[in-house]
Amino acid sequence: MTKRLGYSKSEMLKLNMSDFDALETKKDIINKIQIAKKDGSIIFKTIHKRKDGSAILVKENVQYDKEKQNFKCIVREDYDLKKNKK
């Protein structure tokens, strides 16, 4: 994610998911985490904001291991949203 979004690892660790998610509020993210904890996983599409202000459509797969009480999140770029150049 650091490469895709243009942040350093230390910068990413200081951010909340809502800092780089263009569609989800903190409340939305907490709700998705609760669903993942209950159901074991949740898959959804959203838009991530890059450090330079551009955006990418991503597909997130958030998994929760109940035994280890651990989250795993796989983020795949779905489509690069680029500004039209003339």
C-alpha positions as CSV (number, residue, x, y, z in Angstrom):
1,M,0.0,0.0,0.0
2,T,2.9,2.4,0.6
3,K,4.0,2.1,-3.0
4,R,0.4,2.4,-4.4
5,L,-0.5,5.4,-2.2
6,G,2.8,7.2,-2.2
7,Y,3.3,7.2,1.6
8,S,6.3,5.9,3.5
9,K,5.8,3.1,5.9
10,S,6.1,5.4,8.9
11,E,3.5,7.8,7.4
12,M,1.1,5.0,6.8
13,L,1.4,3.7,10.3
14,K,0.3,7.2,11.6
15,L,-2.9,7.2,9.4
16,N,-6.3,5.9,10.2
17,M,-8.1,4.1,7.4
18,S,-10.5,7.0,7.0
19,D,-7.5,9.3,6.3
20,F,-6.9,7.7,2.9
21,D,-10.4,6.2,2.2
22,A,-12.4,8.7,0.1
23,L,-15.8,7.0,0.6
24,E,-15.8,5.6,4.1
25,T,-16.2,7.5,7.4
26,K,-14.7,6.3,10.6
27,K,-18.2,5.1,11.6
28,D,-18.4,3.1,8.3
29,I,-15.0,1.5,8.9
30,I,-15.9,0.5,12.4
31,N,-19.1,-1.1,11.1
32,K,-17.1,-3.1,8.5
33,I,-14.6,-4.2,11.2
34,Q,-17.6,-5.4,13.3
35,I,-19.0,-7.3,10.4
36,A,-15.6,-9.0,9.7
37,K,-15.3,-9.9,13.4
38,K,-18.9,-11.4,13.4
39,D,-18.8,-13.1,10.0
40,G,-15.0,-13.8,9.6
41,S,-14.6,-11.5,6.6
42,I,-16.0,-8.7,4.5
43,I,-15.3,-7.7,0.9
44,F,-16.1,-4.3,-0.5
45,K,-15.0,-1.7,-3.0
46,T,-13.9,1.8,-2.1
47,I,-11.7,4.6,-3.3
48,H,-8.3,5.3,-1.8
49,K,-6.7,8.7,-1.9
50,R,-3.0,8.9,-2.8
51,K,-0.6,11.3,-1.1
52,D,-0.5,13.3,-4.4
53,G,-4.3,13.7,-4.4
54,S,-5.1,11.2,-7.1
55,A,-7.3,8.3,-6.4
56,I,-7.6,4.5,-7.1
57,L,-10.6,2.2,-6.9
58,V,-9.7,-0.8,-4.8
59,K,-11.3,-4.0,-3.7
60,E,-10.7,-4.8,0.0
61,N,-10.9,-8.2,1.6
62,V,-10.8,-7.9,5.4
63,Q,-10.5,-11.2,7.2
64,Y,-10.6,-11.8,11.0
65,D,-9.1,-14.8,12.7
66,K,-11.2,-15.3,15.8
67,E,-8.6,-17.7,17.5
68,K,-5.7,-15.3,17.1
69,Q,-7.9,-12.2,17.3
70,N,-6.0,-10.9,14.3
71,F,-7.1,-9.0,11.2
72,K,-5.7,-9.5,7.7
73,C,-6.5,-7.1,4.9
74,I,-5.9,-7.7,1.3
75,V,-6.2,-4.6,-1.0
76,R,-6.2,-5.0,-4.7
77,E,-6.3,-2.1,-7.2
78,D,-9.5,-2.4,-9.1
79,Y,-9.1,0.6,-11.4
80,D,-6.8,3.6,-11.5
81,L,-8.9,6.8,-11.5
82,K,-6.8,9.2,-13.5
83,K,-7.7,12.8,-14.5
84,N,-8.4,13.2,-18.2
85,K,-5.5,14.7,-20.0
86,K,-6.1,16.9,-23.0
